[in-house]
Amino acid sequence: MSRKPVSKAPAGKQDKSLDQPKPKARMVTVYIMGKRHVVPEHATIMRAIEYSGQQIIRGAGCREGFCGACGTIYRLPGDYKIHSGLACTTLVQEGMSLTQIPAVPMEKAIYDVEKLSPDVDTIKRLYPVVFRCVACNTCTKSCPQGIQVMDYIQAAKRGDIAAIMDLSFDCVACGLCALRCPAEIVQHKVGVLGRRLYGRYLAKESKELGARIKQVESGQFDEEYASLMGMDKASLSKMYYERDIEP
């Protein structure tokens, strides 16, 4: 197959295409905590807030959708619903009106997991509020992770600790479910309790985990750990994003 020869700029002359201005990002108007700002269309809410000149002191953590620190609620033009999402993974839209929720006020149960039992009596004692659930499913609709929140609250009412663990496993504890719940349940804290109870009392023993713990305690990875601690930020970032990820 014949190929068309690639033309090259004569020696000493710069390719004019390099001087062409780069295309500008399309801008959209958003309202951040009531104030109008014009931001790039493809920005996440978090980037849009920073683009507007504000510094995020609370409500930012991993910036990758894992830590749950950047819970956000917003409305869209022509839509009566209040939407929820994580500021680091939700893209802005034209006319979006938003505010961040750095923390959701709540009362967290204090307990020693070694003194608990994995049953409904523990749920009743530590989080009796779950029995106020009216099964409206608002919590599930509010979850940015797509978790079936109402289902694991129903499991908690039955004392099904394994189901709580399984259904709440991907929770990032952003608290948006608790913020919207008409029964005022702190769903994500119930999920934490369920996962702790399962891990302490119901999880099957893992031989592989036991072997790895022995390797760590024996100092097998000390040299590798010291190498990681000595890396600069750019090297660590490169290693992180080039790591093998399971499908």
C-alpha positions in Angstrom: 0.0 0.0 0.0 1.4 3.4 -1.0 1.7 6.1 1.6 1.4 9.8 1.1 4.7 11.4 2.0 4.7 13.5 5.1 5.7 17.1 4.4 8.2 18.7 6.7 8.8 22.3 7.4 12.1 23.6 5.8 15.1 23.8 8.0 15.1 27.0 10.0 11.4 27.6 9.6 8.9 26.8 12.4 5.8 24.9 11.7 3.0 27.5 11.8 0.6 25.0 13.1 2.4 25.1 16.4 1.5 28.8 16.7 -2.3 28.1 16.4 -4.2 29.0 19.6 -5.4 26.0 21.5 -9.2 25.6 21.5 -10.8 27.1 24.6 -13.0 25.0 26.9 -16.7 25.6 26.7 -17.9 27.4 29.8 -21.1 27.0 31.8 -22.8 29.0 34.5 -23.2 27.5 37.9 -24.2 28.8 41.3 -21.9 27.8 44.1 -23.5 28.4 47.5 -25.7 31.0 46.0 -23.1 32.9 44.0 -22.9 32.9 40.2 -19.7 31.6 38.6 -18.6 30.7 35.1 -16.5 27.5 35.0 -15.3 24.9 32.4 -18.0 22.5 31.2 -16.0 19.4 31.9 -14.9 20.3 35.4 -16.0 18.3 38.4 -17.8 20.2 41.1 -14.6 20.2 43.2 -12.6 21.6 40.3 -15.3 24.2 39.6 -15.2 25.4 43.2 -11.4 25.8 43.0 -11.7 27.4 39.5 -14.0 30.0 41.0 -11.2 31.1 43.3 -12.3 29.3 46.5 -10.0 27.2 48.6 -11.5 23.9 49.9 -10.5 23.5 53.5 -13.1 21.0 54.6 -14.8 18.6 52.2 -11.9 17.3 50.2 -9.8 14.2 50.7 -8.8 11.5 48.2 -10.3 13.4 45.1 -11.0 9.9 43.6 -14.4 9.0 44.9 -13.2 6.8 47.8 -13.2 8.8 51.0 -16.7 10.3 51.0 -15.5 13.7 52.3 -17.0 15.8 49.6 -20.8 15.1 49.8 -22.7 17.7 47.7 -26.3 18.4 47.0 -27.5 20.3 43.9 -30.5 21.3 41.8 -30.7 21.5 38.0 -32.8 24.0 35.9 -36.4 22.8 35.4 -36.0 19.9 37.8 -37.7 20.1 41.2 -35.5 17.3 42.7 -32.6 17.7 45.0 -29.7 15.6 43.6 -26.7 14.3 45.6 -23.2 13.3 44.6 -19.5 13.5 45.4 -17.9 16.8 44.4 -14.8 15.0 43.1 -16.6 12.7 40.6 -19.8 14.7 39.6 -19.4 17.0 36.6 -21.0 20.5 36.6 -24.0 21.2 34.3 -25.4 24.4 32.9 -27.4 26.2 35.6 -26.5 23.8 38.4 -27.0 25.3 41.9 -24.9 23.5 44.5 -23.5 23.4 48.0 -21.1 21.1 49.7 -21.9 19.2 52.9 -18.5 18.9 54.6 -20.0 17.0 57.6 -23.4 15.6 58.6 -24.2 16.1 62.3 -25.0 12.8 64.0 -24.6 10.9 67.2 -22.2 8.0 66.8 -22.6 5.0 69.1 -19.5 4.2 71.2 -18.8 0.5 71.8 -16.2 -2.1 72.2 -16.6 -4.7 69.5 -15.1 -7.4 71.7 -18.1 -7.0 74.0 -20.8 -7.2 71.4 -22.8 -10.1 69.8 -23.6 -10.3 66.1 -27.4 -10.1 66.4 -30.4 -7.9 66.4 -30.1 -7.1 70.1 -26.8 -5.2 69.4 -28.6 -3.2 66.7 -31.5 -2.4 69.0 -29.1 -1.3 71.8 -26.7 0.8 69.7 -28.9 2.1 66.9 -32.6 1.7 67.9 -33.4 4.5 65.4 -33.3 1.9 62.5 -36.7 0.7 63.6 -38.1 4.1 62.6 -37.5 3.2 59.0 -40.6 3.8 56.8 -39.0 2.0 53.7 -39.4 5.2 51.6 -36.1 4.4 49.8 -34.9 8.0 49.9 -31.6 6.8 51.3 -30.9 4.6 48.3 -31.8 7.3 45.9 -29.4 9.7 47.7 -26.4 7.3 47.6 -23.7 8.4 45.1 -22.3 4.8 45.2 -25.6 3.2 44.0 -25.8 1.1 47.2 -29.1 -0.4 48.2 -29.1 1.5 51.5 -32.7 0.8 52.5 -32.1 -3.0 52.0 -29.3 -3.1 54.5 -31.3 -1.1 57.0 -34.0 -3.7 56.6 -31.4 -6.4 57.2 -30.3 -4.6 60.4 -33.9 -4.7 61.6 -33.8 -8.5 61.1 -30.4 -8.8 62.7 -28.9 -10.2 59.4 -25.3 -9.0 60.0 -23.9 -10.8 56.9 -26.4 -8.9 54.7 -25.5 -5.6 56.2 -21.9 -6.3 55.5 -22.5 -7.4 51.9 -24.9 -4.6 50.9 -23.0 -1.8 52.6 -19.5 -2.9 51.7 -18.9 -0.1 49.1 -20.1 2.7 51.4 -17.8 5.7 51.6 -19.6 7.2 54.6 -20.4 10.5 52.9 -23.6 10.7 55.1 -25.9 11.9 52.3 -28.3 9.1 53.1 -28.6 10.3 56.7 -29.0 13.9 55.5 -32.1 13.0 53.5 -33.7 10.4 55.7 -37.1 11.4 57.0 -36.7 8.9 59.9 -33.4 10.5 60.8 -31.4 7.2 60.7 -27.6 7.4 60.4 -27.5 4.6 57.9 -23.8 4.7 57.1 -22.9 4.2 60.8 -25.2 1.2 61.0 -23.2 -0.2 58.0 -19.9 0.4 59.8 -21.2 -1.5 62.8 -22.4 -4.4 60.7 -19.1 -4.7 58.9 -17.2 -4.7 62.2 -19.5 -7.4 63.7 -19.1 -9.5 60.6 -15.3 -9.2 60.5 -15.0 -10.0 64.2 -17.5 -12.8 64.6 -18.8 -14.2 61.3 -16.0 -13.9 58.7 -14.4 -17.2 57.7 -10.7 -17.6 58.6 -8.4 -16.8 55.7 -5.3 -18.9 55.5 -3.8 -16.5 52.9 -4.4 -13.5 55.2 -2.8 -15.3 58.2 0.3 -16.1 56.0 0.6 -12.5 54.8 0.4 -11.2 58.4 3.3 -13.5 59.4 5.3 -12.2 56.4 4.7 -8.6 57.5 5.6 -9.3 61.1 8.8 -11.1 60.1 10.0 -8.0 58.3 9.8 -9.5 54.8 8.6 -6.2 53.3 10.6 -3.7 55.4 13.1 -3.0 52.6 10.3 -2.3 50.1 8.4 -0.2 52.6 11.5 1.9 53.3 12.0 2.4 49.5 8.4 3.7 49.2 8.9 6.0 52.1 11.9 7.5 50.4 10.2 8.3 47.1 9.1 11.8 46.1 5.5 12.6 45.3 5.9 12.4 41.5 7.4 8.9 41.7 4.7 7.7 44.1 2.0 9.1 41.8 3.5 7.4 38.8 3.7 4.1 40.5 0.1 4.4 41.8 -1.5 5.1 38.4 0.6 2.5 36.6 -0.3 -0.2 39.1 -2.1 -3.4 38.1 -5.8 -3.1 38.8 -8.1 -6.1 39.0 -11.0 -6.0 36.5 
